[in-house]
């Protein structure tokens, strides 16, 4: 009988449907709960679907088949007499009795099945749903979750610029909010950082970056401006956003202000603008001692290894090597710029460079020294940052000098000079006379002759000034050869390096008393001074007396030389003294000559001179008012004011606002160096100023901060207050009487 | 009452007497109506005696007796239980009293012949109450913590705030930190020794005003134990009025005048150009040339700086005038040294010098050195040194009346400025000028007598003024009665009872500038200091040693039994007498 089975199937479908309904109810409750908690429809829907699937999986309504239905009906419907199973079997397989029973059951079921309901928990499910919805609603209403959120820091991020009305009375009005804020930092091109957009109003960027703020408000606002270190810059309105672009030169603070439709002024917190300076490149040299010494026979190679790094990229780097030749006064320098073996590509942040310096290639010889350092540039604009490494030294040891040092007890002046001065000659001659008994005759004669030669050289030198042409061409070249014996192997173009540094000590012009070029122009030093008369006697270089003096000195030098050559230094000495005296006089007259040029005294009125009349001399008066600079006056006053506010003896008055504004500006000036340190303090001050934080705890915080930020008190004199007590005065008087 | 008799219920004497008389009157009237019995007179006498006895029972008569063995034990804050117990054991029947400075105790003391005081002692303002009783003070143990503490309560800006004290029995590693009003640490010291440890902390305040600095105590791991307030009044210095007189312009004067003028002082420089002709420079002041040195002109200046050639070239009249001005107005005179000064006699130059051949002086504080004249100050009593932290005295002053004359052996101090030691230069001259500058006159001087003022406790202060009539007003603008010193009429004493914690002010009604701020402490702070001070005051007041008991006269009530008996007998007689007579 088909109809019986149909009844069963109908019942089964009802049962399944109810199970699904149960699942749906629970899932709906869960979905609504999630919607309330997260405040998002999407997550609510998602939760519903997930809930539905989970509950359905647990209930598994699809597993409710006819067998289970028949078992249920057998158990619950008495009239079915445990025979519903017959309805499911094909009719032809049944016995007659079974067919009869089946027909009976079928008829019974037709009557009964309408009355019984499949087992379900719809009511419980509905209850669960309502409970979940109620919980969600309660949480939503009480905003429990948002508190948790804010603790976790997930709510409106601190990055969002919040505004507070400066006037507390009109708090009720709508506070326009920023619905979109974008802060774009345009880094300088050389940094290759491009642009960065963020919403964090505390901006940190490389110096010289440009920063753009774009703000969009949800309500109509006006007079949007940025306050930055005491200056107010208005924002420009572009469509419905406000924009401003500022170059970041130095660190500082800023905040935004605007006026809403009601004319209430709103202000934001203070935010830091931090300018990060572009660091200088860093140069590191490894494995090289500061001083390297080489023997003449060594390989004489310096292996230089270095790492150069920069925060944004290196633009160039090279080695500056300076070779110094000779020693003492004849030292010469030659500077060379050497490239590394590696090619330096611009913009690399870190490079490893090497270079081997072969001292031979640098044409260094025994006794020469090499100084070198690395110079690295970054790409900063407009001016590159330069870093120099430490200077390293490489020296080729000079065995000769070392020997000399060891036997340092020898005479004072070992090194033959261009020529000795007259004074030196006298000293040497006296020494020679003193040494005479102790040294062999040959040595004595040799030295006496040498001194004679030096005397000659000196005479010829002075002869130049007299225009003694005959010997001039010949002798100076001799002297130079002698000198160049010292400084071996001059290289072309190197000679002049010394000029700027050297100081001619041994010449007769030690203190540059006479213009130097006289002696240097070997060819015709007198050219500029002569009237080209050819006759030396006619020259007007010196005054007449001076010329005679020099002439006299030269002839005395002749005599001195003569006796030296004759190995009679004793006889030579008086002449040398005479010569020295004369030369000294000549020098002095030259000095006077120089002085005469420098001073131009005003003409003296002979008629009023020494009369003692001061008739026209008047008193002189000068009046000046100095403004005492007190850069932290407002901060000091603010501390004092805060003390009374903290003690509760006074309340905040409107005029205090001016004081705290001024203190804020002073502090900001102080804070530029390290804005991070003072940001909170400045915000606290701002809070007092704009009436958003006028609390005792904030007063205390600000006072503490300002006190520690203030510089040390300067030591300045001043008068104190005091009471002049009569008794004390009497006492002092008595004391003085018995003093 | 009469001859040492008195009554306990003295106050109800009259009504009781009247009541007695009425009762007696009634009896007399009743008896007199039937005086047929012969015992009327006897009865009346008996009745009178009976009623008198009754009256006396109610009045409780006392008799004054002399006793000398009634001891008291006064327990004050911080007393030692053991001491108390042993005293109770030693003196049976000793009367135990608790001391509370806010409650009256006087009447309890009257009957005591002697008193032991245990603990920190009686508050000094209560000493008067115990004047008449032989008192033995048994000292308490010195409290832990800060037991002595000194600092200058009023300083000028730029001056160091130096707090010194003694800490009794610190725990090892205890730190003391001097903090400013905001709580920034300024100076600290760790107490590592045991026993009584002295400490000294200092800092230069940064701002002027009335501030409460803090002395914070931390243990060795940095946990804050407590903070004691240190109220300080920091005043600003007033600009100086300076006159500089020079024979000819010098670098020393040039830099000195720039230093003074740049800092807002009023400076007039007069340097001579030629005979009778001067160069006047005026900084921050009106152009008023100074030719004559009259008293009026000189008194305008706080400091006169003059080179020795000019000053000692003055005639004696002129010099007298300068000295008068120094003596009377308190003007400071600084003599710029020159070789001339050191060769003058003592009578003329105010100072004695002796050659010391030192041409250089080192200032330890700033690690600087300066040239000096090869002379030193001679004689320990002829001058007051101005300390610069040098081994020898290079600057000194001499008191002349109210004013001071100073000079130095340092020369070319401007060299410091050229060497970039500007701070050293400022420090040196500030020190010197602060020593000699004239004090701006105030009409009153206040001084606190009570070191640690507390709320509702007397705060004694001294006042010195030459004002004839004035009124001192307290915080609530109520006038305060002042007690004039009978010997020195310009000295006064006053007492107020502050009502609020924190800064309180006293002021002169007519003079708003002369305010006297004082800080009233909470009862919880500076406890060890107060205890230690009280102990010291008690020790001083009640010198140690046992005291002989005083004799006190005590009204001892006469035993009422006699009166009861009398009453009983009297009543019995009066009851029995009529019966006996009727029987007859």
HADDOCK unambig.tbl for C-alpha pairs under 7 A between the chains (distance, minus, plus):
assign (segid A and resid 618 and name CA) (segid B and resid 277 and name CA) 6.19 0.50 0.50
assign (segid A and resid 619 and name CA) (segid B and resid 277 and name CA) 5.17 0.50 0.50
assign (segid A and resid 619 and name CA) (segid B and resid 278 and name CA) 4.98 0.50 0.50
assign (segid A and resid 619 and name CA) (segid B and resid 279 and name CA) 5.61 0.50 0.50
assign (segid A and resid 620 and name CA) (segid B and resid 278 and name CA) 6.36 0.50 0.50
assign (segid A and resid 620 and name CA) (segid B and resid 279 and name CA) 4.45 0.50 0.50
assign (segid A and resid 620 and name CA) (segid B and resid 280 and name CA) 5.90 0.50 0.50
assign (segid A and resid 621 and name CA) (segid B and resid 279 and name CA) 5.89 0.50 0.50
assign (segid A and resid 621 and name CA) (segid B and resid 280 and name CA) 4.72 0.50 0.50
assign (segid A and resid 621 and name CA) (segid B and resid 281 and name CA) 5.77 0.50 0.50
assign (segid A and resid 622 and name CA) (segid B and resid 280 and name CA) 6.21 0.50 0.50
assign (segid A and resid 622 and name CA) (segid B and resid 281 and name CA) 4.66 0.50 0.50
assign (segid A and resid 622 and name CA) (segid B and resid 282 and name CA) 6.05 0.50 0.50
assign (segid A and resid 623 and name CA) (segid B and resid 281 and name CA) 5.81 0.50 0.50
assign (segid A and resid 623 and name CA) (segid B and resid 282 and name CA) 4.55 0.50 0.50
assign (segid A and resid 623 and name CA) (segid B and resid 283 and name CA) 5.93 0.50 0.50
assign (segid A and resid 623 and name CA) (segid B and resid 287 and name CA) 6.83 0.50 0.50
assign (segid A and resid 624 and name CA) (segid B and resid 282 and name CA) 6.10 0.50 0.50
assign (segid A and resid 624 and name CA) (segid B and resid 283 and name CA) 4.89 0.50 0.50
assign (segid A and resid 624 and name CA) (segid B and resid 284 and name CA) 6.27 0.50 0.50
assign (segid A and resid 625 and name CA) (segid B and resid 283 and name CA) 5.33 0.50 0.50
assign (segid A and resid 625 and name CA) (segid B and resid 284 and name CA) 4.29 0.50 0.50
assign (segid A and resid 626 and name CA) (segid B and resid 261 and name CA) 6.50 0.50 0.50
assign (segid A and resid 626 and name CA) (segid B and resid 262 and name CA) 5.86 0.50 0.50
assign (segid A and resid 626 and name CA) (segid B and resid 264 and name CA) 6.48 0.50 0.50
assign (segid A and resid 626 and name CA) (segid B and resid 283 and name CA) 6.93 0.50 0.50
assign (segid A and resid 626 and name CA) (segid B and resid 284 and name CA) 6.16 0.50 0.50
assign (segid A and resid 627 and name CA) (segid B and resid 264 and name CA) 6.92 0.50 0.50
assign (segid A and resid 628 and name CA) (segid B and resid 262 and name CA) 6.24 0.50 0.50
assign (segid A and resid 628 and name CA) (segid B and resid 263 and name CA) 5.57 0.50 0.50
assign (segid A and resid 628 and name CA) (segid B and resid 264 and name CA) 5.51 0.50 0.50
assign (segid A and resid 636 and name CA) (segid B and resid 207 and name CA) 5.58 0.50 0.50
assign (segid A and resid 640 and name CA) (segid B and resid 209 and name CA) 5.92 0.50 0.50
assign (segid A and resid 700 and name CA) (segid B and resid 182 and name CA) 6.42 0.50 0.50
assign (segid A and resid 703 and name CA) (segid B and resid 182 and name CA) 5.53 0.50 0.50
assign (segid A and resid 704 and name CA) (segid B and resid 182 and name CA) 3.82 0.50 0.50
assign (segid A and resid 704 and name CA) (segid B and resid 183 and name CA) 6.11 0.50 0.50
assign (segid A and resid 704 and name CA) (segid B and resid 184 and name CA) 6.43 0.50 0.50
assign (segid A and resid 707 and name CA) (segid B and resid 182 and name CA) 6.76 0.50 0.50
assign (segid A and resid 708 and name CA) (segid B and resid 184 and name CA) 6.56 0.50 0.50
assign (segid A and resid 712 and name CA) (segid B and resid 206 and name CA) 6.18 0.50 0.50
assign (segid A and resid 713 and name CA) (segid B and resid 158 and name CA) 5.82 0.50 0.50
assign (segid A and resid 713 and name CA) (segid B and resid 204 and name CA) 6.95 0.50 0.50
assign (segid A and resid 713 and name CA) (segid B and resid 206 and name CA) 5.30 0.50 0.50
assign (segid A and resid 714 and name CA) (segid B and resid 158 and name CA) 6.52 0.50 0.50
assign (segid A and resid 715 and name CA) (segid B and resid 158 and name CA) 5.68 0.50 0.50
assign (segid A and resid 715 and name CA) (segid B and resid 426 and name CA) 6.10 0.50 0.50
assign (segid A and resid 715 and name CA) (segid B and resid 427 and name CA) 5.63 0.50 0.50
assign (segid A and resid 715 and name CA) (segid B and resid 430 and name CA) 6.35 0.50 0.50
assign (segid A and resid 716 and name CA) (segid B and resid 426 and name CA) 6.62 0.50 0.50
assign (segid A and resid 716 and name CA) (segid B and resid 430 and name CA) 5.38 0.50 0.50
assign (segid A and resid 717 and name CA) (segid B and resid 430 and name CA) 4.37 0.50 0.50
assign (segid A and resid 717 and name CA) (segid B and resid 433 and name CA) 6.06 0.50 0.50
assign (segid A and resid 717 and name CA) (segid B and resid 434 and name CA) 5.67 0.50 0.50
assign (segid A and resid 718 and name CA) (segid B and resid 237 and name CA) 4.87 0.50 0.50
assign (segid A and resid 718 and name CA) (segid B and resid 238 and name CA) 5.25 0.50 0.50
assign (segid A and resid 718 and name CA) (segid B and resid 239 and name CA) 5.19 0.50 0.50
assign (segid A and resid 718 and name CA) (segid B and resid 240 and name CA) 5.48 0.50 0.50
assign (segid A and resid 718 and name CA) (segid B and resid 434 and name CA) 6.38 0.50 0.50
assign (segid A and resid 719 and name CA) (segid B and resid 237 and name CA) 5.61 0.50 0.50
assign (segid A and resid 719 and name CA) (segid B and resid 238 and name CA) 5.13 0.50 0.50
assign (segid A and resid 719 and name CA) (segid B and resid 239 and name CA) 6.38 0.50 0.50
assign (segid A and resid 719 and name CA) (segid B and resid 240 and name CA) 5.89 0.50 0.50
assign (segid A and resid 719 and name CA) (segid B and resid 434 and name CA) 6.84 0.50 0.50
assign (segid A and resid 719 and name CA) (segid B and resid 437 and name CA) 5.96 0.50 0.50
assign (segid A and resid 719 and name CA) (segid B and resid 438 and name CA) 6.46 0.50 0.50
assign (segid A and resid 719 and name CA) (segid B and resid 439 and name CA) 5.81 0.50 0.50
assign (segid A and resid 719 and name CA) (segid B and resid 440 and name CA) 6.60 0.50 0.50
assign (segid A and resid 720 and name CA) (segid B and resid 237 and name CA) 5.79 0.50 0.50
assign (segid A and resid 720 and name CA) (segid B and resid 238 and name CA) 6.54 0.50 0.50
assign (segid A and resid 720 and name CA) (segid B and resid 439 and name CA) 5.30 0.50 0.50
assign (segid A and resid 720 and name CA) (segid B and resid 440 and name CA) 6.03 0.50 0.50
assign (segid A and resid 721 and name CA) (segid B and resid 439 and name CA) 5.33 0.50 0.50
assign (segid A and resid 721 and name CA) (segid B and resid 440 and name CA) 4.57 0.50 0.50
assign (segid A and resid 721 and name CA) (segid B and resid 441 and name CA) 5.99 0.50 0.50
assign (segid A and resid 721 and name CA) (segid B and resid 442 and name CA) 6.39 0.50 0.50
assign (segid A and resid 722 and name CA) (segid B and resid 439 and name CA) 5.27 0.50 0.50
assign (segid A and resid 722 and name CA) (segid B and resid 440 and name CA) 5.79 0.50 0.50
assign (segid A and resid 722 and name CA) (segid B and resid 441 and name CA) 5.35 0.50 0.50
assign (segid A and resid 722 and name CA) (segid B and resid 442 and name CA) 5.80 0.50 0.50
assign (segid A and resid 723 and name CA) (segid B and resid 441 and name CA) 5.54 0.50 0.50
assign (segid A and resid 723 and name CA) (segid B and resid 442 and name CA) 5.15 0.50 0.50
assign (segid A and resid 723 and name CA) (segid B and resid 443 and name CA) 6.45 0.50 0.50
assign (segid A and resid 723 and name CA) (segid B and resid 444 and name CA) 6.32 0.50 0.50
assign (segid A and resid 723 and name CA) (segid B and resid 445 and name CA) 5.88 0.50 0.50
assign (segid A and resid 724 and name CA) (segid B and resid 441 and name CA) 6.73 0.50 0.50
assign (segid A and resid 729 and name CA) (segid B and resid 401 and name CA) 6.87 0.50 0.50
assign (segid A and resid 729 and name CA) (segid B and resid 402 and name CA) 6.63 0.50 0.50
assign (segid A and resid 732 and name CA) (segid B and resid 401 and name CA) 5.73 0.50 0.50
assign (segid A and resid 733 and name CA) (segid B and resid 401 and name CA) 5.87 0.50 0.50
